[in-house]
Amino acid sequence: TACYLPESFVAALHFAWKYHDDFSMAVLANAKAGGDNCHRGVVLGSIVAMQTGIPETWLRKLRMMEKLRCDIQVLPNHKVLKRVI
């Protein structure tokens, strides 16, 4: 298994607090911290992206971004999702 540490969630919250207004700095600081940065990164990226969004410069580098944007548009109308929310 991965090197999951109980402190990872607390560290993710720390980075989210410290870099709450800068997605790029939050993700980069997390990566530079080492350790369990993958698990922290998922939590941290989700929290900070909800506040700031993901920079367009990051999104443009994704090969399938246009398809993903279309899928995201359809998601709220998906019949399975409607049953959940």
CYANA upper distance limits for C-alpha pairs under 8 A (distance plus 0.5 A):
  3 CYS  CA     35 GLY  CA      8.27
  3 CYS  CA     36 ASP  CA      6.60
  4 TYR  CA      8 SER  CA      7.75
  4 TYR  CA     36 ASP  CA      6.62
  4 TYR  CA     39 HIS  CA      7.71
  5 LEU  CA     36 ASP  CA      7.42
  6 PRO  CA     10 VAL  CA      8.42
  7 GLU  CA     11 ALA  CA      6.68
  8 SER  CA     12 ALA  CA      6.59
  8 SER  CA     36 ASP  CA      7.13
  8 SER  CA     39 HIS  CA      7.76
  8 SER  CA     40 ARG  CA      6.24
  9 PHE  CA     13 LEU  CA      6.79
  9 PHE  CA     40 ARG  CA      6.89
  9 PHE  CA     43 VAL  CA      8.10
 10 VAL  CA     14 HIS  CA      6.75
 11 ALA  CA     15 PHE  CA      6.80
 11 ALA  CA     40 ARG  CA      7.72
 12 ALA  CA     16 ALA  CA      6.59
 12 ALA  CA     30 ASN  CA      8.33
 12 ALA  CA     40 ARG  CA      5.64
 12 ALA  CA     41 GLY  CA      7.75
 12 ALA  CA     43 VAL  CA      7.00
 12 ALA  CA     44 LEU  CA      5.70
 13 LEU  CA     17 TRP  CA      6.58
 13 LEU  CA     44 LEU  CA      7.44
 14 HIS  CA     18 LYS  CA      6.60
 15 PHE  CA     19 TYR  CA      6.33
 15 PHE  CA     20 HIS  CA      8.20
 15 PHE  CA     26 ALA  CA      6.54
 15 PHE  CA     29 ALA  CA      8.13
 15 PHE  CA     30 ASN  CA      7.54
 15 PHE  CA     44 LEU  CA      7.56
 16 ALA  CA     20 HIS  CA      5.62
 16 ALA  CA     26 ALA  CA      7.19
 16 ALA  CA     44 LEU  CA      6.37
 16 ALA  CA     47 ILE  CA      7.21
 16 ALA  CA     48 VAL  CA      6.50
 18 LYS  CA     26 ALA  CA      8.31
 19 TYR  CA     23 PHE  CA      7.51
 19 TYR  CA     25 MET  CA      6.97
 19 TYR  CA     26 ALA  CA      5.62
 19 TYR  CA     48 VAL  CA      8.27
 20 HIS  CA     26 ALA  CA      8.02
 20 HIS  CA     48 VAL  CA      6.25
 20 HIS  CA     51 GLN  CA      7.58
 20 HIS  CA     52 THR  CA      8.20
 21 ASP  CA     48 VAL  CA      7.84
 21 ASP  CA     51 GLN  CA      7.66
 21 ASP  CA     52 THR  CA      6.59
 22 ASP  CA     26 ALA  CA      6.71
 22 ASP  CA     48 VAL  CA      8.08
 22 ASP  CA     52 THR  CA      7.43
 23 PHE  CA     27 VAL  CA      6.74
 23 PHE  CA     45 GLY  CA      7.69
 23 PHE  CA     48 VAL  CA      6.34
 23 PHE  CA     49 ALA  CA      6.90
 23 PHE  CA     52 THR  CA      7.11
 23 PHE  CA     53 GLY  CA      7.92
 23 PHE  CA     54 ILE  CA      7.04
 23 PHE  CA     55 PRO  CA      7.84
 24 SER  CA     28 LEU  CA      6.56
 24 SER  CA     55 PRO  CA      8.06
 25 MET  CA     29 ALA  CA      6.31
 26 ALA  CA     30 ASN  CA      6.67
 26 ALA  CA     44 LEU  CA      7.96
 26 ALA  CA     45 GLY  CA      8.14
 26 ALA  CA     48 VAL  CA      8.11
 27 VAL  CA     31 ALA  CA      6.76
 27 VAL  CA     41 GLY  CA      7.05
 27 VAL  CA     44 LEU  CA      7.83
 27 VAL  CA     45 GLY  CA      7.05
 28 LEU  CA     32 LYS  CA      6.65
 29 ALA  CA     33 ALA  CA      6.67
 30 ASN  CA     34 GLY  CA      7.61
 30 ASN  CA     37 ASN  CA      6.50
 30 ASN  CA     40 ARG  CA      7.82
 30 ASN  CA     41 GLY  CA      7.09
 31 ALA  CA     37 ASN  CA      6.13
 31 ALA  CA     38 CYS  CA      8.46
 31 ALA  CA     41 GLY  CA      8.09
 33 ALA  CA     37 ASN  CA      7.62
 36 ASP  CA     40 ARG  CA      6.95
 37 ASN  CA     41 GLY  CA      6.11
 38 CYS  CA     42 VAL  CA      7.00
 39 HIS  CA     43 VAL  CA      7.26
 40 ARG  CA     44 LEU  CA      6.30
 41 GLY  CA     45 GLY  CA      6.06
 42 VAL  CA     46 SER  CA      6.68
 43 VAL  CA     47 ILE  CA      6.77
 44 LEU  CA     48 VAL  CA      6.61
 45 GLY  CA     49 ALA  CA      6.22
 46 SER  CA     50 MET  CA      6.74
 47 ILE  CA     51 GLN  CA      7.35
 48 VAL  CA     52 THR  CA      6.57
 48 VAL  CA     53 GLY  CA      7.80
 49 ALA  CA     53 GLY  CA      4.74
 49 ALA  CA     54 ILE  CA      5.96
 54 ILE  CA     58 TRP  CA      7.48
 54 ILE  CA     59 LEU  CA      7.65
 55 PRO  CA     59 LEU  CA      7.14
 56 GLU  CA     60 ARG  CA      6.57
 57 THR  CA     61 LYS  CA      7.42
 58 TRP  CA     62 LEU  CA      7.93
 59 LEU  CA     65 MET  CA      7.16
 60 ARG  CA     65 MET  CA      7.49
 64 MET  CA     68 LEU  CA      6.70
 65 MET  CA     69 ARG  CA      6.57
 66 GLU  CA     70 CYS  CA      6.91
 67 LYS  CA     71 ASP  CA      6.73
 68 LEU  CA     72 ILE  CA      6.58
 69 ARG  CA     73 GLN  CA      6.84
 70 CYS  CA     74 VAL  CA      7.01
 71 ASP  CA     75 LEU  CA      6.64
 72 ILE  CA     76 PRO  CA      8.17
 74 VAL  CA     78 HIS  CA      7.11
 75 LEU  CA     81 LEU  CA      7.99
 76 PRO  CA     81 LEU  CA      7.36
 76 PRO  CA     82 LYS  CA      7.79
 77 ASN  CA     81 LEU  CA      7.86
 77 ASN  CA     82 LYS  CA      7.32
 78 HIS  CA     82 LYS  CA      6.77
 79 LYS  CA     83 ARG  CA      7.12
 80 VAL  CA     84 VAL  CA      7.26
 81 LEU  CA     85 ILE  CA      6.89
